């Protein structure tokens, strides 16, 4: 309210100019100067006062503009630096992707689709998307470290690895797998193996039973026949008749893909075996041990169902 009733600046300037000019007139009049000089000096001093006021005002405005321009320049520099930093980071990341064995299009598609998540949509959608991106990021980090772990039974890695294999799949199958092959995942896994065999992939499966009398068990025989019908090379092995040297290592289910990745399953013993976690191992030394382990067990197995000596 005080600003609305304040005297405008130009009136203040006019009042100051008149006051200074009037004072100059009174001073020159007191000295007995001619009228023409009194008026000339008063007008000159008053005009000079007015000009000085406008110059001072102009200087203040110019200083304010310069300060604003400096702040704007600093803000723009900071903004450009931030944008450039982001662009530089994005360029660096894109360069890393291009130099990796991954398909650049897939990574770009992931980022592009993630950016399409609507901010105004349900919060749970963005939270879920963020969770999945974080999960994938952690998986990439774990793979780079040579090992990844999934709590419980995996439903994605097994199929993806089978579909990605180009040379061989060597797998053991213990009592943990008793009910696996009739599940939806088990059927999809068999279908993926069938397609792999069509691509020229060699698939070998070693069924491991606890006792010799289970080697020719009807259920085991049916599994051997059904897998063989798909083109899988099948053998069966009894743990009780296993040579002592092969009993030194802990027995658990594992699958070796292309002699490069070991897919390992750990079980918890309850009323029936339950999968506790699934592990992907990429370290060369450990994978080589699994390859040799499978070779030894495979050679000790039987093609016909009767244990080899």
NUVO-315912 format. One line per 2 residues: their letters; for each residue x, y, z of N, C-alpha, C. Coordinates in steps of 0.001 Angstrom, whole numbers. Atoms other than C-alpha are relative to their C-alpha. Layout:
BEGIN
a) X Y Z X Y Z X Y Z ~ ...
END
This chain:
BEGIN
xx) 830 -1196 0 0 0 0 865 1246 0 ~ -885 -1160 -37 2887 2389 760 584 286 -1365
xx) -559 -185 1339 4321 1825 -2739 -1001 692 -919 ~ 1010 -583 889 1018 2775 -4362 -119 1507 216
xx) 146 -1426 -306 1008 6215 -2587 1334 732 11 ~ -1311 -653 9 4752 6912 -2945 89 1002 -1145
xx) -178 -1029 1042 5858 9986 -4933 819 -590 -1137 ~ -742 535 1147 6972 9015 -8471 1407 584 -58
xx) -1393 -462 46 10760 9303 -9036 194 1286 -818 ~ -214 -1188 836 10456 11893 -11805 -440 1274 709
xx) 419 -1176 -781 8573 14257 -9410 1063 383 1024 ~ -1096 -282 -917 11359 13888 -6863 1138 716 -730
xx) -1069 -632 772 13896 14784 -9556 -358 1447 -340 ~ 442 -1364 340 11842 17808 -10643 40 913 1220
xx) 3 -810 -1220 11462 18979 -7049 1413 368 419 ~ -1396 -270 -352 15184 18660 -6349 603 1024 -961
xx) -526 -931 1013 16002 20471 -9604 -486 1427 276 ~ 556 -1320 -299 13644 23377 -8753 604 584 1277
xx) -559 -486 -1262 14997 23562 -5214 1426 495 -187 ~ -1396 -407 235 18626 23689 -6359 57 1246 -870
xx) 25 -1178 879 17824 26161 -9168 -456 1239 764 ~ 468 -1140 -806 15874 28346 -6747 1052 474 972
xx) -1065 -396 -922 18700 28300 -4220 1097 764 -730 ~ -1035 -702 803 21163 29296 -6960 -470 1412 -347
xx) 538 -1339 344 18871 32186 -7963 94 932 1203 ~ -44 -832 -1205 18650 33429 -4370 1421 417 332
xx) -1397 -334 -295 22420 33257 -3926 519 1064 -951 ~ -484 -1001 976 23145 35137 -7167 -706 1336 169
xx) 738 -1241 -219 20434 37645 -6309 593 758 1188 ~ -581 -651 -1177 22087 38289 -2933 1330 673 -323
xx) -1303 -581 375 25381 39083 -4671 -169 1169 -952 ~ 256 -1159 860 23719 41729 -6840 341 -226 -1454
xx) -280 306 1408 24242 39961 -10154 -1150 476 -886 ~ 1069 -409 929 22344 41158 -13228 -1031 -1134 -152
xx) 1096 965 102 18993 39453 -13850 317 -1124 -981 ~ -302 1010 1012 20232 37687 -16993 942 -1067 531
xx) -958 936 -579 23100 36096 -15038 -658 -852 1085 ~ 673 780 -1039 20876 35156 -12142 -817 -1142 -619
xx) 807 1026 656 18514 33297 -14498 869 -1070 -674 ~ -883 943 709 21352 31776 -16548 647 -990 964
xx) -679 866 -969 23234 30471 -13510 -997 -951 666 ~ 1005 852 -646 20023 29165 -11873 -424 -1150 -908
xx) 402 1047 960 18949 27369 -15035 1121 -1011 -223 ~ -1141 885 232 22453 25962 -15570 174 -972 1163
xx) -202 855 -1171 22831 24699 -12013 -1169 -975 163 ~ 1162 894 -98 19256 23322 -11968 46 -1092 -1043
xx) -102 997 1064 19745 21609 -15336 1094 -1010 274 ~ -1104 900 -330 23088 20193 -14206 -423 -985 1091
xx) 489 875 -1072 21409 18862 -11068 -897 -1096 -551 ~ 897 989 595 18730 17177 -13158 770 -1057 -794
xx) -801 934 795 21311 15672 -15515 774 -950 900 ~ -764 836 -926 23409 14432 -12605 -904 -1069 615
xx) 933 976 -571 20332 12752 -11080 -278 -1135 -983 ~ 273 1030 1008 19539 11004 -14343 1232 -859 -266
xx) -1228 776 194 23175 10003 -14744 206 -992 1145 ~ -139 890 -1150 23249 8601 -11218 -1014 -1149 -94
xx) 1026 1031 158 19993 6768 -11892 381 -979 -1099 ~ -430 851 1106 21339 5487 -15196 1124 -937 439
xx) -1112 820 -480 24500 4293 -13447 -512 -1128 889 ~ 565 1054 -853 22439 2420 -10847 -676 -1079 -847
xx) 665 962 863 20326 842 -13565 1011 -838 -788 ~ -1025 714 753 23407 -61 -15604 700 -1029 875
xx) -629 941 -939 25036 -1609 -12530 -919 -1192 267 ~ 969 1066 -241 21836 -3575 -11874 -76 -946 -1194
xx) 45 823 1212 21706 -4766 -15503 1254 -862 -115 ~ -1242 766 67 25372 -5775 -15396 -7 -1159 1000
xx) 80 1064 -1002 24766 -7714 -12169 -933 -1115 -459 ~ 951 995 500 21748 -9412 -13724 618 -826 -1111
xx) -645 710 1102 23735 -10280 -16841 1061 -969 523 ~ -1012 879 -575 26546 -11677 -14706 -639 -1232 635
xx) 697 1138 -606 24096 -13814 -12718 -550 -932 -1074 ~ 547 805 1087 22433 -14939 -15931 1110 -796 -688
xx) -1122 689 643 25813 -15767 -17461 485 -1164 865 ~ -424 1087 -895 26783 -17779 -14366 -1000 -1154 -33
xx) 1034 1042 45 23451 -19612 -14418 72 -785 -1306 ~ -86 669 1294 23807 -20334 -18128 1224 -900 -73
xx) -1215 815 4 27377 -21562 -17657 -200 -1267 824 ~ 258 1168 -847 26263 -23813 -14819 -925 -983 -708
xx) 928 861 724 23357 -25109 -16923 698 -728 -1139 ~ -733 608 1120 25602 -25708 -19931 955 -1078 517
xx) -931 987 -568 28153 -27464 -17707 -735 -1272 398 ~ 769 1180 -407 25447 -29723 -16275 -452 -798 -1209
xx) 452 682 1214 24013 -30484 -19711 1161 -686 -696 ~ -1165 580 672 27462 -31049 -21153 489 -1234 749
xx) -411 1146 -801 28315 -33329 -18241 -892 -1198 -274 ~ 934 1090 290 25163 -35363 -18901 234 -566 -1392
xx) -258 446 1374 25866 -35462 -22630 1294 -795 -68 ~ -1280 697 -20 29459 -36460 -21952 -136 -1377 630
xx) 217 1278 -655 28323 -39189 -19563 -766 -953 -907 ~ 792 831 909 25721 -40424 -22049 863 -495 -1165
xx) -889 384 1098 28332 -40417 -24834 974 -1084 445 ~ -922 996 -545 30734 -42344 -22618 -683 -1353 146
xx) 734 1251 -190 28087 -44926 -21729 -327 -647 -1340 ~ 344 533 1315 26986 -45281 -25345 1235 -601 -671
xx) -1239 530 565 30615 -45775 -26370 339 -1355 622 ~ -257 1270 -670 30971 -48519 -23748 -910 -1100 -549
xx) 951 984 533 27839 -50246 -25063 409 -426 -1400 ~ -398 327 1369 29062 -50035 -28650 1206 -931 -24
xx) -1204 818 -35 32357 -51640 -27640 -209 -1329 724 ~ 303 1251 -696 30630 -54416 -25670 -610 -993 -989
xx) 615 989 900 29311 -57679 -27174 -1514 101 -53 ~ 1450 -152 -1 25739 -56551 -26416 -463 758 -1235
xx) 566 -717 1134 23483 -55327 -29197 -412 1400 454 ~ 283 -1385 -366 23326 -51526 -29029 -1493 297 -72
xx) 1430 -262 182 19731 -51524 -30296 -812 -428 1220 ~ 739 496 -1163 18560 -53563 -27303 133 945 1180
xx) -231 -925 -1111 20141 -51185 -24791 -741 1312 -243 ~ 700 -1244 341 18772 -48131 -26603 -1511 -182 159
xx) 1434 274 -136 15331 -49752 -26708 -416 -27 1471 ~ 294 19 -1435 15464 -50367 -22941 -117 1417 551
xx) 15 -1382 -494 16310 -46718 -22226 -1193 755 -562 ~ 1113 -693 656 13740 -45465 -24744 -1338 -391 609
xx) 1267 466 -583 10945 -47614 -23332 -140 435 1456 ~ 51 -457 -1394 11878 -46685 -19755 -407 1464 67
xx) 332 -1427 14 11603 -43003 -20672 -1471 246 -317 ~ 1407 -162 356 8052 -43588 -21894 -946 -218 1184
xx) 840 182 -1185 6814 -44458 -18392 -540 1358 415 ~ 621 -1290 -279 4340 -41679 -17617 104 363 1468
xx) -155 -474 -1375 5075 -39594 -14529 -1342 166 698 ~ 1316 -230 -604 1385 -38874 -14013 -786 -1299 169
xx) 690 1278 -129 490 -42572 -14118 47 -516 1434 ~ -27 585 -1344 -13 -44859 -11093 1427 -145 510
xx) -1344 35 -566 2968 -44656 -8759 609 -1387 11 ~ -513 1367 -77 3249 -48430 -8532 657 -424 -1315
xx) -577 359 1299 4020 -48643 -12274 1451 479 -74 ~ -1362 -541 31 7052 -46361 -12007 894 -713 1004
xx) -787 700 -1021 8194 -48086 -8803 390 -1394 -478 ~ -280 1342 518 7905 -51519 -10424 1045 56 -1118
xx) -961 -147 1102 9756 -50337 -13556 1396 285 541 ~ -1290 -318 -606 12520 -48861 -11393 622 -1234 641
xx) -485 1221 -640 12778 -52119 -9465 579 -973 -1033 ~ -468 920 1035 13138 -54155 -12673 1302 485 -636
xx) -1236 -559 565 15770 -51793 -14086 1161 -215 970 ~ -1040 219 -1013 17705 -52011 -10806 421 -1464 32
xx) -296 1433 -13 17438 -55815 -10909 895 -374 -1181 ~ -813 282 1185 18816 -55939 -14454 1408 574 171
xx) -1300 -623 -231 21583 -53528 -13480 870 -830 940 ~ -741 844 -935 22580 -55721 -10545 444 -1302 -650
xx) -369 1228 701 22541 -58804 -12777 1209 239 -894 ~ -1145 -312 852 24907 -57120 -15253 1272 138 825
xx) -1151 -162 -883 27187 -56186 -12365 500 -1354 499 ~ -376 1327 -486 27121 -59745 -11007 668 -826 -1099
xx) -605 742 1114 27861 -61224 -14434 1414 484 -263 ~ -1348 -548 182 30821 -58886 -14760 932 -515 1092
xx) -812 534 -1092 31996 -60171 -11386 223 -1494 -68 ~ -240 1427 194 31753 -63766 -12567 -986 -919 672
xx) 956 874 -675 28809 -65004 -10507 -1271 782 340 ~ 1284 -609 -328 25096 -64248 -10055 -852 -1023 739
xx) 813 899 -823 22676 -65701 -7501 -1450 452 -14 ~ 1433 -262 -35 18887 -65961 -7607 -605 -843 1117
xx) 618 739 -1096 16968 -66904 -4461 -1185 -809 -508 ~ 1092 852 442 14682 -69854 -5118 246 -565 -1390
xx) -85 604 1328 13932 -71490 -8454 -96 1062 -1087 ~ -16 -964 1105 14846 -69447 -11503 -976 -429 -1099
xx) 931 294 1083 12298 -69170 -14320 403 665 -1308 ~ -385 -755 1194 14159 -66990 -16813 1387 -373 -514
xx) -1368 287 424 17898 -67733 -16847 97 -1319 -759 ~ -90 1332 593 17407 -71409 -17702 -422 11 -1461
xx) 497 -47 1377 15348 -70717 -20819 866 899 -874 ~ -810 -930 785 17432 -67736 -21940 1345 -611 -372
xx) -1282 648 288 20682 -69702 -21664 -166 -1112 -1037 ~ 258 1071 967 19176 -72647 -23532 -189 570 -1402
xx) 247 -634 1296 18013 -70347 -26314 1249 668 -561 ~ -1222 -695 438 21444 -68671 -26444 1145 -956 -318
xx) -1079 976 187 23525 -71857 -26573 221 -319 -1476 ~ -334 294 1399 25334 -72630 -29819 778 -1302 -178
xx) -865 1179 131 27540 -75667 -29025 -518 -1193 794 ~ 329 1166 -816 26570 -77872 -26100 -717 371 1288
xx) 654 -84 -1302 24393 -78377 -23031 242 -1328 706 ~ -272 1194 -795 25625 -80869 -20417 -656 185 1356
xx) 780 -183 -1220 23242 -81408 -17481 -80 -1259 835 ~ 289 1087 -925 22888 -83544 -14396 -1427 184 507
xx) 1379 -67 -497 19455 -84397 -13004 -128 -958 1180 ~ 104 805 -1214 19125 -85586 -9393 -1458 -72 457
xx) 1354 138 -542 16117 -86226 -7162 -725 1338 112 ~ 625 -1326 -47 15516 -82469 -7043 -939 188 -1181
xx) 762 -178 1242 14122 -82779 -10580 -1168 -976 -155 ~ 1012 1053 123 11634 -85568 -9820 -1295 521 -603
xx) 1279 -545 470 8569 -83393 -10359 165 1181 -955 ~ -253 -1184 822 10230 -80738 -12490 -521 -142 -1422
xx) 254 149 1429 9623 -82197 -15937 -1479 102 -377 ~ 1439 -126 287 5810 -82103 -15643 -521 1410 272
xx) 420 -1383 -260 5734 -78433 -14620 3 803 -1291 ~ 40 -875 1187 5099 -75590 -17028 1406 405 -415
xx) -1385 -360 298 8760 -74500 -16751 752 -1189 -598 ~ -667 1189 514 9946 -78069 -17308 -344 -259 -1455
xx) 413 225 1396 7915 -78400 -20515 599 1055 -928 ~ -598 -1060 820 9152 -75036 -21785 1500 -226 -179
xx) -1429 303 58 12724 -76079 -20980 288 -1096 -1021 ~ -164 1076 979 12339 -79300 -22969 -221 504 -1424
xx) 268 -559 1330 10856 -77372 -25884 1189 832 -471 ~ -1167 -809 362 13816 -74960 -25805 1183 -885 -363
xx) -1069 936 337 16227 -77919 -25811 -224 -627 -1377 ~ 315 568 1319 14431 -79442 -28792 406 969 -1102
xx) -387 -1004 995 14937 -76173 -30699 1514 128 -78 ~ -1460 -80 -7 18575 -76090 -29617 609 -1159 -781
xx) -484 1175 730 19115 -79608 -30947 -180 189 -1510 ~ 224 -286 1419 17607 -78507 -34262 1062 950 -543
xx) -1052 -940 430 20255 -75748 -34350 1367 -665 -52 ~ -1276 705 17 22962 -78376 -34007 683 -60 1357
xx) -580 45 -1343 23533 -78092 -30248 -37 -1437 524 ~ -53 1331 -607 24648 -81303 -28521 -516 101 1440
xx) 591 -26 -1335 22509 -81949 -25424 181 -1360 652 ~ -199 1232 -745 23513 -84563 -22836 -590 170 1408
xx) 587 -50 -1356 21616 -85369 -19627 327 -1287 732 ~ -363 1137 -850 22808 -87628 -16823 -970 -47 1186
xx) 920 190 -1115 20072 -88889 -14494 734 -718 1123 ~ -717 550 -1145 21510 -89568 -11037 -1007 -480 1043
xx) 909 591 -987 19659 -91940 -8694 813 -459 1211 ~ -691 343 -1249 20454 -93016 -5133 455 -1457 60
xx) -295 1423 -143 20383 -96822 -5464 -16 -708 -1358 ~ -59 734 1277 21156 -99352 -8228 -1356 -499 -467
xx) 1288 533 426 17614 -100727 -8158 -881 1053 -646 ~ 766 -1075 625 16354 -97304 -9278 455 283 -1428
xx) -521 -232 1353 18465 -97389 -12447 -994 -446 -1047 ~ 977 536 947 15857 -99516 -14189 -1437 262 459
xx) 1341 -343 -468 12915 -97935 -12368 -853 491 -1164 ~ 891 -353 1104 9881 -97424 -14597 -34 1510 -241
xx) 59 -1465 145 9720 -93660 -13900 1273 540 -641 ~ -1284 -431 582 13425 -93238 -14688 83 -411 -1455
xx) -27 471 1382 13068 -95333 -17832 -855 899 -895 ~ 874 -869 782 10175 -93168 -19020 665 1364 -261
xx) -714 -1269 188 12236 -90025 -18458 1096 -151 -1043 ~ -1063 219 969 15161 -91498 -20401 -556 -82 -1408
xx) 588 182 1331 12936 -92481 -23292 -540 1314 -537 ~ 596 -1260 466 11088 -89154 -23442 1066 1014 -399
xx) -1084 -930 356 14340 -87180 -23459 732 -468 -1254 ~ -677 536 1184 15957 -89485 -25998 -810 260 -1259
xx) 860 -259 1153 12964 -89011 -28281 175 1430 -522 ~ -223 -1393 414 13794 -85286 -28352 1366 180 -663
xx) -1347 -102 551 17361 -86025 -29438 1058 232 1060 ~ -943 -177 -1098 18962 -85712 -25998 760 -1305 231
xx) -811 1170 -352 21850 -88080 -25245 -181 -234 1503 ~ 387 282 -1391 20880 -89797 -21982 822 -1142 590
xx) -602 1075 -782 22709 -91825 -19354 -564 71 1416 ~ 487 62 -1380 21821 -92904 -15816 1129 -496 886
xx) -1103 296 -908 24091 -93182 -12786 -532 -244 1411 ~ 370 289 -1386 23690 -94759 -9340 1086 521 935
xx) -963 -588 -924 25340 -92840 -6499 698 -1054 856 ~ -576 1002 -905 25873 -95939 -4350 1125 -791 -645
xx) -1043 762 696 28025 -97613 -7000 1044 916 -637 ~ -944 -968 564 29945 -94461 -7862 1392 -243 578
xx) -1361 158 -512 33756 -94838 -7585 287 1027 1100 ~ -262 -837 -1161 35104 -93365 -4341 577 1366 -382
xx) -636 -1266 400 37159 -90731 -6140 -1017 1018 -496 ~ 1029 -906 496 33959 -89299 -7631 -983 412 1084
xx) 877 -352 -1110 32223 -89136 -4243 573 1128 855 ~ -653 -1015 -815 34658 -86560 -2893 -669 1371 -149
xx) 669 -1278 233 32814 -83630 -4467 -1471 -90 391 ~ 1422 -71 -352 29390 -82545 -3240 -857 -176 -1247
xx) 875 245 1149 26598 -83730 -5496 -1152 1012 -12 ~ 1114 -927 191 24166 -81114 -6775 -256 140 -1492
xx) 352 -170 1415 22379 -80313 -10018 786 1153 -610 ~ -629 -1091 737 24323 -78287 -12555 -143 -256 -1499
xx) 96 52 1463 24081 -77508 -16265 1110 880 -553 ~ -1083 -772 609 27005 -76370 -18385 -404 381 -1420
xx) 370 -512 1311 26201 -74195 -21386 1260 437 -754 ~ -1137 -351 876 28811 -74031 -24170 1342 -36 728
xx) -1234 106 -793 31497 -75014 -21598 463 1363 510 ~ -359 -1362 -402 31376 -71357 -20511 -787 502 1209
xx) 850 -432 -1101 28528 -70934 -18007 -519 -1223 740 ~ 513 1092 -831 27659 -73234 -15115 -1237 485 743
xx) 1288 -311 -633 24017 -73109 -13992 -191 -1012 1123 ~ -41 913 -1135 23919 -74572 -10470 -1187 214 926
xx) 1174 -38 -865 20999 -75404 -8187 341 -603 1358 ~ -183 508 -1359 21194 -75774 -4399 -1366 -315 587
xx) 1298 438 -520 18447 -77678 -2601 -8 -34 1521 ~ 229 170 -1424 17011 -77668 906 -781 -1290 202
xx) 672 1271 -253 15961 -80985 2352 -1191 211 942 ~ 1214 -62 -818 12364 -80977 3610 -710 -1333 -189
xx) 720 1237 311 9601 -83539 3105 381 -488 -1383 ~ -548 306 1316 10805 -83369 -472 953 1130 -356
xx) -1006 -1027 296 13779 -81475 -1968 -631 1277 -559 ~ 478 -1306 445 13144 -77747 -2457 1201 832 -434
xx) -1107 -809 504 15345 -75440 -4526 162 1252 863 ~ -286 -1145 -871 16985 -72880 -2199 474 1205 -801
xx) -480 -1099 845 18831 -70812 -4794 588 -539 -1289 ~ -574 320 1309 20108 -70793 -8352 1189 923 -222
xx) -1237 -753 132 23602 -69680 -9231 554 -119 -1424 ~ -709 -4 1278 25278 -68666 -12485 1475 246 274
xx) -1436 -132 -211 29033 -69189 -12487 681 172 -1353 ~ -693 -276 1254 31210 -67675 -15204 1515 -42 150
xx) -1449 17 -213 34669 -67877 -13621 598 -1232 -669 ~ -593 1060 826 36904 -69944 -15884 403 -1227 812
xx) -511 1122 -793 38444 -72061 -13130 -1148 -871 498 ~ 1123 772 -527 35125 -73082 -11569 -790 -684 -1112
xx) 699 619 1123 33490 -73708 -14938 790 -1211 -505 ~ -844 1125 446 36437 -75913 -15954 -142 -1192 942
xx) 195 1088 -960 35958 -77929 -12752 -1332 -700 -229 ~ 1315 601 270 32278 -78428 -13575 43 -827 -1286
xx) -129 745 1263 33167 -79514 -17124 664 -1343 257 ~ -691 1242 -308 35592 -82104 -15773 -872 -909 861
xx) 891 787 -855 33091 -83198 -13122 -1051 -714 -835 ~ 1009 630 846 30433 -83837 -15748 619 -1101 -854
xx) -674 1009 830 32918 -85702 -17933 212 -1292 794 ~ -242 1183 -835 33819 -88029 -15059 -1304 -742 297
xx) 1279 637 -306 30193 -88658 -14103 -613 -644 -1238 ~ 552 522 1246 29166 -89160 -17723 658 -1327 -372
xx) -719 1232 323 31832 -91771 -18263 -361 -1142 952 ~ 384 1026 -975 30683 -93581 -15107 -1444 -438 -170
xx) 1400 317 192 27066 -93612 -16293 -240 -1138 -973 ~ 384 1119 859 25176 -96252 -18228 -984 484 -1052
xx) 890 -352 1104 23481 -95927 -21589 -1290 -811 64 ~ 1136 935 52 21199 -98927 -21189 -807 -27 1289
xx) 679 78 -1295 20288 -98428 -17553 698 -952 922 ~ -775 882 -864 22736 -101017 -16260 1337 680 288
xx) -1196 -734 -411 25630 -99573 -14296 1253 -606 -617 ~ -1266 476 569 29012 -99788 -16001 976 -319 1112
x) -1010 346 -1011 31894 -101389 -14151 1074 1080 28
END
